[in-house]
Amino acid sequence: MSKIITLAKKLHALAERGVGGEKINAEYKLKELCQKHNISLDDLESEEAEPFF
């Protein structure tokens, strides 16, 4: 999995579960990242989860 997708998934999780300013900033950064690298939220969901080991 690419580093960009991993970062986007982390930002997406923070945008959903964050509080106050961190949630707003995560949404903003996620939008910027997706536009810059031409990815969508559907792309994030279709990527396989990264193994823990």
PDB file with SEQRES, HELIX, SHEET and CRYST1 records, atoms N, CA, C and O in Angstrom:
SEQRES   1 A   53  MET SER LYS ILE ILE THR LEU ALA LYS LYS LEU HIS ALA          
SEQRES   2 A   53  LEU ALA GLU ARG GLY VAL GLY GLY GLU LYS ILE ASN ALA          
SEQRES   3 A   53  GLU TYR LYS LEU LYS GLU LEU CYS GLN LYS HIS ASN ILE          
SEQRES   4 A   53  SER LEU ASP ASP LEU GLU SER GLU GLU ALA GLU PRO PHE          
SEQRES   5 A   53  PHE                                                          
HELIX    1 AA1 LYS A    3  ARG A   17  1                                  15    
HELIX    2 AA2 GLY A   21  HIS A   37  1                                  17    
HELIX    3 AA3 LEU A   41  SER A   46  1                                   6    
CRYST1    1.000    1.000    1.000  90.00  90.00  90.00 P 1           1          
ATOM      1  N   MET A   1       0.849  -1.165   0.000  1.00  0.00           N  
ATOM      2  CA  MET A   1       0.000   0.000   0.000  1.00  0.00           C  
ATOM      3  C   MET A   1       0.901   1.238   0.000  1.00  0.00           C  
ATOM      4  O   MET A   1       1.907   1.284   0.708  1.00  0.00           O  
ATOM      5  N   SER A   2       0.536   2.214  -0.783  1.00  0.00           N  
ATOM      6  CA  SER A   2       1.385   3.394  -0.873  1.00  0.00           C  
ATOM      7  C   SER A   2       1.276   4.264   0.381  1.00  0.00           C  
ATOM      8  O   SER A   2       0.292   4.205   1.118  1.00  0.00           O  
ATOM      9  N   LYS A   3       2.289   5.051   0.595  1.00  0.00           N  
ATOM     10  CA  LYS A   3       2.315   5.932   1.757  1.00  0.00           C  
ATOM     11  C   LYS A   3       1.205   6.970   1.678  1.00  0.00           C  
ATOM     12  O   LYS A   3       0.663   7.380   2.705  1.00  0.00           O  
ATOM     13  N   ILE A   4       0.865   7.393   0.476  1.00  0.00           N  
ATOM     14  CA  ILE A   4      -0.185   8.400   0.287  1.00  0.00           C  
ATOM     15  C   ILE A   4      -1.537   7.835   0.717  1.00  0.00           C  
ATOM     16  O   ILE A   4      -2.305   8.510   1.402  1.00  0.00           O  
ATOM     17  N   ILE A   5      -1.826   6.605   0.318  1.00  0.00           N  
ATOM     18  CA  ILE A   5      -3.088   5.969   0.693  1.00  0.00           C  
ATOM     19  C   ILE A   5      -3.146   5.767   2.199  1.00  0.00           C  
ATOM     20  O   ILE A   5      -4.189   5.987   2.814  1.00  0.00           O  
ATOM     21  N   THR A   6      -2.039   5.350   2.796  1.00  0.00           N  
ATOM     22  CA  THR A   6      -1.983   5.157   4.243  1.00  0.00           C  
ATOM     23  C   THR A   6      -2.255   6.467   4.971  1.00  0.00           C  
ATOM     24  O   THR A   6      -3.035   6.502   5.923  1.00  0.00           O  
ATOM     25  N   LEU A   7      -1.618   7.535   4.527  1.00  0.00           N  
ATOM     26  CA  LEU A   7      -1.836   8.843   5.140  1.00  0.00           C  
ATOM     27  C   LEU A   7      -3.282   9.289   4.960  1.00  0.00           C  
ATOM     28  O   LEU A   7      -3.891   9.814   5.892  1.00  0.00           O  
ATOM     29  N   ALA A   8      -3.828   9.084   3.779  1.00  0.00           N  
ATOM     30  CA  ALA A   8      -5.213   9.482   3.509  1.00  0.00           C  
ATOM     31  C   ALA A   8      -6.182   8.713   4.407  1.00  0.00           C  
ATOM     32  O   ALA A   8      -7.159   9.281   4.894  1.00  0.00           O  
ATOM     33  N   LYS A   9      -5.918   7.428   4.627  1.00  0.00           N  
ATOM     34  CA  LYS A   9      -6.783   6.637   5.505  1.00  0.00           C  
ATOM     35  C   LYS A   9      -6.726   7.152   6.940  1.00  0.00           C  
ATOM     36  O   LYS A   9      -7.746   7.202   7.627  1.00  0.00           O  
ATOM     37  N   LYS A  10      -5.536   7.533   7.388  1.00  0.00           N  
ATOM     38  CA  LYS A  10      -5.397   8.064   8.745  1.00  0.00           C  
ATOM     39  C   LYS A  10      -6.108   9.402   8.876  1.00  0.00           C  
ATOM     40  O   LYS A  10      -6.780   9.654   9.876  1.00  0.00           O  
ATOM     41  N   LEU A  11      -5.966  10.253   7.881  1.00  0.00           N  
ATOM     42  CA  LEU A  11      -6.669  11.538   7.901  1.00  0.00           C  
ATOM     43  C   LEU A  11      -8.177  11.344   7.863  1.00  0.00           C  
ATOM     44  O   LEU A  11      -8.918  12.068   8.528  1.00  0.00           O  
ATOM     45  N   HIS A  12      -8.629  10.371   7.089  1.00  0.00           N  
ATOM     46  CA  HIS A  12     -10.058  10.084   6.992  1.00  0.00           C  
ATOM     47  C   HIS A  12     -10.608   9.640   8.347  1.00  0.00           C  
ATOM     48  O   HIS A  12     -11.683  10.074   8.760  1.00  0.00           O  
ATOM     49  N   ALA A  13      -9.875   8.784   9.023  1.00  0.00           N  
ATOM     50  CA  ALA A  13     -10.306   8.323  10.344  1.00  0.00           C  
ATOM     51  C   ALA A  13     -10.353   9.475  11.331  1.00  0.00           C  
ATOM     52  O   ALA A  13     -11.288   9.570  12.126  1.00  0.00           O  
ATOM     53  N   LEU A  14      -9.360  10.350  11.292  1.00  0.00           N  
ATOM     54  CA  LEU A  14      -9.334  11.505  12.186  1.00  0.00           C  
ATOM     55  C   LEU A  14     -10.453  12.483  11.845  1.00  0.00           C  
ATOM     56  O   LEU A  14     -11.038  13.091  12.742  1.00  0.00           O  
ATOM     57  N   ALA A  15     -10.754  12.640  10.564  1.00  0.00           N  
ATOM     58  CA  ALA A  15     -11.841  13.527  10.151  1.00  0.00           C  
ATOM     59  C   ALA A  15     -13.193  13.003  10.630  1.00  0.00           C  
ATOM     60  O   ALA A  15     -14.102  13.787  10.902  1.00  0.00           O  
ATOM     61  N   GLU A  16     -13.325  11.687  10.735  1.00  0.00           N  
ATOM     62  CA  GLU A  16     -14.581  11.099  11.204  1.00  0.00           C  
ATOM     63  C   GLU A  16     -14.686  11.105  12.720  1.00  0.00           C  
ATOM     64  O   GLU A  16     -15.768  11.335  13.262  1.00  0.00           O  
ATOM     65  N   ARG A  17     -13.576  10.856  13.419  1.00  0.00           N  
ATOM     66  CA  ARG A  17     -13.627  10.669  14.871  1.00  0.00           C  
ATOM     67  C   ARG A  17     -13.008  11.806  15.675  1.00  0.00           C  
ATOM     68  O   ARG A  17     -13.077  11.809  16.904  1.00  0.00           O  
ATOM     69  N   GLY A  18     -12.405  12.772  14.988  1.00  0.00           N  
ATOM     70  CA  GLY A  18     -11.727  13.860  15.673  1.00  0.00           C  
ATOM     71  C   GLY A  18     -12.696  14.786  16.393  1.00  0.00           C  
ATOM     72  O   GLY A  18     -13.915  14.681  16.253  1.00  0.00           O  
ATOM     73  N   VAL A  19     -12.121  15.687  17.162  1.00  0.00           N  
ATOM     74  CA  VAL A  19     -12.914  16.632  17.939  1.00  0.00           C  
ATOM     75  C   VAL A  19     -12.462  18.047  17.588  1.00  0.00           C  
ATOM     76  O   VAL A  19     -11.267  18.337  17.539  1.00  0.00           O  
ATOM     77  N   GLY A  20     -13.430  18.913  17.348  1.00  0.00           N  
ATOM     78  CA  GLY A  20     -13.145  20.327  17.149  1.00  0.00           C  
ATOM     79  C   GLY A  20     -12.197  20.606  16.000  1.00  0.00           C  
ATOM     80  O   GLY A  20     -12.412  20.163  14.872  1.00  0.00           O  
ATOM     81  N   GLY A  21     -11.137  21.353  16.310  1.00  0.00           N  
ATOM     82  CA  GLY A  21     -10.187  21.799  15.297  1.00  0.00           C  
ATOM     83  C   GLY A  21      -9.445  20.679  14.611  1.00  0.00           C  
ATOM     84  O   GLY A  21      -9.142  20.782  13.422  1.00  0.00           O  
ATOM     85  N   GLU A  22      -9.138  19.598  15.334  1.00  0.00           N  
ATOM     86  CA  GLU A  22      -8.411  18.503  14.696  1.00  0.00           C  
ATOM     87  C   GLU A  22      -9.270  17.845  13.621  1.00  0.00           C  
ATOM     88  O   GLU A  22      -8.748  17.401  12.598  1.00  0.00           O  
ATOM     89  N   LYS A  23     -10.559  17.780  13.839  1.00  0.00           N  
ATOM     90  CA  LYS A  23     -11.468  17.196  12.851  1.00  0.00           C  
ATOM     91  C   LYS A  23     -11.517  18.075  11.598  1.00  0.00           C  
ATOM     92  O   LYS A  23     -11.446  17.578  10.474  1.00  0.00           O  
ATOM     93  N   ILE A  24     -11.639  19.369  11.807  1.00  0.00           N  
ATOM     94  CA  ILE A  24     -11.713  20.305  10.681  1.00  0.00           C  
ATOM     95  C   ILE A  24     -10.411  20.301   9.891  1.00  0.00           C  
ATOM     96  O   ILE A  24     -10.431  20.281   8.660  1.00  0.00           O  
ATOM     97  N   ASN A  25      -9.287  20.320  10.587  1.00  0.00           N  
ATOM     98  CA  ASN A  25      -7.986  20.301   9.911  1.00  0.00           C  
ATOM     99  C   ASN A  25      -7.769  19.000   9.146  1.00  0.00           C  
ATOM    100  O   ASN A  25      -7.225  19.018   8.042  1.00  0.00           O  
ATOM    101  N   ALA A  26      -8.184  17.887   9.710  1.00  0.00           N  
ATOM    102  CA  ALA A  26      -8.036  16.593   9.023  1.00  0.00           C  
ATOM    103  C   ALA A  26      -8.879  16.561   7.757  1.00  0.00           C  
ATOM    104  O   ALA A  26      -8.435  16.048   6.730  1.00  0.00           O  
ATOM    105  N   GLU A  27     -10.088  17.103   7.820  1.00  0.00           N  
ATOM    106  CA  GLU A  27     -10.948  17.162   6.633  1.00  0.00           C  
ATOM    107  C   GLU A  27     -10.295  18.006   5.541  1.00  0.00           C  
ATOM    108  O   GLU A  27     -10.294  17.631   4.369  1.00  0.00           O  
ATOM    109  N   TYR A  28      -9.746  19.142   5.939  1.00  0.00           N  
ATOM    110  CA  TYR A  28      -9.090  20.037   4.987  1.00  0.00           C  
ATOM    111  C   TYR A  28      -7.873  19.373   4.351  1.00  0.00           C  
ATOM    112  O   TYR A  28      -7.713  19.410   3.131  1.00  0.00           O  
ATOM    113  N   LYS A  29      -7.017  18.766   5.167  1.00  0.00           N  
ATOM    114  CA  LYS A  29      -5.815  18.108   4.662  1.00  0.00           C  
ATOM    115  C   LYS A  29      -6.160  16.916   3.772  1.00  0.00           C  
ATOM    116  O   LYS A  29      -5.500  16.680   2.760  1.00  0.00           O  
ATOM    117  N   LEU A  30      -7.197  16.163   4.151  1.00  0.00           N  
ATOM    118  CA  LEU A  30      -7.629  15.027   3.344  1.00  0.00           C  
ATOM    119  C   LEU A  30      -8.112  15.497   1.975  1.00  0.00           C  
ATOM    120  O   LEU A  30      -7.789  14.889   0.954  1.00  0.00           O  
ATOM    121  N   LYS A  31      -8.875  16.565   1.958  1.00  0.00           N  
ATOM    122  CA  LYS A  31      -9.365  17.108   0.685  1.00  0.00           C  
ATOM    123  C   LYS A  31      -8.199  17.547  -0.192  1.00  0.00           C  
ATOM    124  O   LYS A  31      -8.181  17.251  -1.387  1.00  0.00           O  
ATOM    125  N   GLU A  32      -7.230  18.246   0.384  1.00  0.00           N  
ATOM    126  CA  GLU A  32      -6.049  18.681  -0.362  1.00  0.00           C  
ATOM    127  C   GLU A  32      -5.275  17.483  -0.923  1.00  0.00           C  
ATOM    128  O   GLU A  32      -4.902  17.469  -2.096  1.00  0.00           O  
ATOM    129  N   LEU A  33      -5.041  16.480  -0.071  1.00  0.00           N  
ATOM    130  CA  LEU A  33      -4.279  15.303  -0.466  1.00  0.00           C  
ATOM    131  C   LEU A  33      -4.975  14.548  -1.606  1.00  0.00           C  
ATOM    132  O   LEU A  33      -4.333  14.127  -2.568  1.00  0.00           O  
ATOM    133  N   CYS A  34      -6.275  14.388  -1.483  1.00  0.00           N  
ATOM    134  CA  CYS A  34      -7.031  13.669  -2.516  1.00  0.00           C  
ATOM    135  C   CYS A  34      -6.996  14.415  -3.848  1.00  0.00           C  
ATOM    136  O   CYS A  34      -6.854  13.795  -4.902  1.00  0.00           O  
ATOM    137  N   GLN A  35      -7.124  15.730  -3.807  1.00  0.00           N  
ATOM    138  CA  GLN A  35      -7.077  16.508  -5.038  1.00  0.00           C  
ATOM    139  C   GLN A  35      -5.693  16.462  -5.673  1.00  0.00           C  
ATOM    140  O   GLN A  35      -5.566  16.321  -6.889  1.00  0.00           O  
ATOM    141  N   LYS A  36      -4.663  16.582  -4.852  1.00  0.00           N  
ATOM    142  CA  LYS A  36      -3.292  16.604  -5.360  1.00  0.00           C  
ATOM    143  C   LYS A  36      -2.913  15.288  -6.031  1.00  0.00           C  
ATOM    144  O   LYS A  36      -2.235  15.284  -7.058  1.00  0.00           O  
ATOM    145  N   HIS A  37      -3.355  14.164  -5.445  1.00  0.00           N  
ATOM    146  CA  HIS A  37      -2.960  12.847  -5.951  1.00  0.00           C  
ATOM    147  C   HIS A  37      -4.076  12.146  -6.732  1.00  0.00           C  
ATOM    148  O   HIS A  37      -3.957  10.974  -7.089  1.00  0.00           O  
ATOM    149  N   ASN A  38      -5.153  12.877  -6.987  1.00  0.00           N  
ATOM    150  CA  ASN A  38      -6.263  12.369  -7.796  1.00  0.00           C  
ATOM    151  C   ASN A  38      -6.801  11.037  -7.269  1.00  0.00           C  
ATOM    152  O   ASN A  38      -6.908  10.056  -8.005  1.00  0.00           O  
ATOM    153  N   ILE A  39      -7.135  11.027  -5.982  1.00  0.00           N  
ATOM    154  CA  ILE A  39      -7.748   9.846  -5.382  1.00  0.00           C  
ATOM    155  C   ILE A  39      -9.088  10.240  -4.784  1.00  0.00           C  
ATOM    156  O   ILE A  39      -9.326  11.409  -4.480  1.00  0.00           O  
ATOM    157  N   SER A  40      -9.951   9.265  -4.620  1.00  0.00           N  
ATOM    158  CA  SER A  40     -11.267   9.525  -4.047  1.00  0.00           C  
ATOM    159  C   SER A  40     -11.433   8.711  -2.763  1.00  0.00           C  
ATOM    160  O   SER A  40     -10.628   7.832  -2.459  1.00  0.00           O  
ATOM    161  N   LEU A  41     -12.480   9.019  -2.030  1.00  0.00           N  
ATOM    162  CA  LEU A  41     -12.753   8.255  -0.812  1.00  0.00           C  
ATOM    163  C   LEU A  41     -13.068   6.808  -1.150  1.00  0.00           C  
ATOM    164  O   LEU A  41     -12.794   5.914  -0.350  1.00  0.00           O  
ATOM    165  N   ASP A  42     -13.636   6.566  -2.316  1.00  0.00           N  
ATOM    166  CA  ASP A  42     -13.901   5.186  -2.754  1.00  0.00           C  
ATOM    167  C   ASP A  42     -12.593   4.419  -2.933  1.00  0.00           C  
ATOM    168  O   ASP A  42     -12.523   3.223  -2.650  1.00  0.00           O  
ATOM    169  N   ASP A  43     -11.559   5.115  -3.402  1.00  0.00           N  
ATOM    170  CA  ASP A  43     -10.241   4.478  -3.554  1.00  0.00           C  
ATOM    171  C   ASP A  43      -9.702   4.031  -2.198  1.00  0.00           C  
ATOM    172  O   ASP A  43      -9.074   2.978  -2.091  1.00  0.00           O  
ATOM    173  N   LEU A  44      -9.949   4.827  -1.175  1.00  0.00           N  
ATOM    174  CA  LEU A  44      -9.467   4.485   0.162  1.00  0.00           C  
ATOM    175  C   LEU A  44     -10.166   3.243   0.694  1.00  0.00           C  
ATOM    176  O   LEU A  44      -9.540   2.403   1.340  1.00  0.00           O  
ATOM    177  N   GLU A  45     -11.440   3.128   0.430  1.00  0.00           N  
ATOM    178  CA  GLU A  45     -12.202   1.985   0.914  1.00  0.00           C  
ATOM    179  C   GLU A  45     -11.886   0.718   0.139  1.00  0.00           C  
ATOM    180  O   GLU A  45     -12.011  -0.383   0.675  1.00  0.00           O  
ATOM    181  N   SER A  46     -11.476   0.860  -1.120  1.00  0.00           N  
ATOM    182  CA  SER A  46     -11.222  -0.327  -1.934  1.00  0.00           C  
ATOM    183  C   SER A  46      -9.833  -0.914  -1.691  1.00  0.00           C  
ATOM    184  O   SER A  46      -9.594  -2.073  -2.030  1.00  0.00           O  
ATOM    185  N   GLU A  47      -8.919  -0.146  -1.115  1.00  0.00           N  
ATOM    186  CA  GLU A  47      -7.581  -0.654  -0.801  1.00  0.00           C  
ATOM    187  C   GLU A  47      -7.673  -1.667   0.333  1.00  0.00           C  
ATOM    188  O   GLU A  47      -8.467  -1.503   1.260  1.00  0.00           O  
ATOM    189  N   GLU A  48      -6.865  -2.704   0.255  1.00  0.00           N  
ATOM    190  CA  GLU A  48      -6.844  -3.708   1.325  1.00  0.00           C  
ATOM    191  C   GLU A  48      -6.187  -3.139   2.575  1.00  0.00           C  
ATOM    192  O   GLU A  48      -5.319  -2.270   2.494  1.00  0.00           O  
ATOM    193  N   ALA A  49      -6.599  -3.625   3.698  1.00  0.00           N  
ATOM    194  CA  ALA A  49      -6.007  -3.194   4.958  1.00  0.00           C  
ATOM    195  C   ALA A  49      -4.565  -3.666   5.055  1.00  0.00           C  
ATOM    196  O   ALA A  49      -4.220  -4.744   4.571  1.00  0.00           O  
ATOM    197  N   GLU A  50      -3.735  -2.860   5.678  1.00  0.00           N  
ATOM    198  CA  GLU A  50      -2.334  -3.197   5.846  1.00  0.00           C  
ATOM    199  C   GLU A  50      -2.187  -4.202   6.993  1.00  0.00           C  
ATOM    200  O   GLU A  50      -2.770  -4.000   8.058  1.00  0.00           O  
ATOM    201  N   PRO A  51      -1.424  -5.275   6.797  1.00  0.00           N  
ATOM    202  CA  PRO A  51      -1.257  -6.250   7.874  1.00  0.00           C  
ATOM    203  C   PRO A  51      -0.503  -5.660   9.056  1.00  0.00           C  
ATOM    204  O   PRO A  51       0.305  -4.745   8.893  1.00  0.00           O  
ATOM    205  N   PHE A  52      -0.770  -6.185  10.242  1.00  0.00           N  
ATOM    206  CA  PHE A  52      -0.153  -5.684  11.457  1.00  0.00           C  
ATOM    207  C   PHE A  52       1.249  -6.217  11.672  1.00  0.00           C  
ATOM    208  O   PHE A  52       1.999  -5.645  12.463  1.00  0.00           O  
ATOM    209  N   PHE A  53       1.628  -7.279  11.006  1.00  0.00           N  
ATOM    210  CA  PHE A  53       2.940  -7.875  11.242  1.00  0.00           C  
ATOM    211  C   PHE A  53       3.868  -7.623  10.108  1.00  0.00           C  
ATOM    212  O   PHE A  53       5.019  -8.058  10.144  1.00  0.00           O  
TER     213      PHE A  53                                                      
END                                                                             
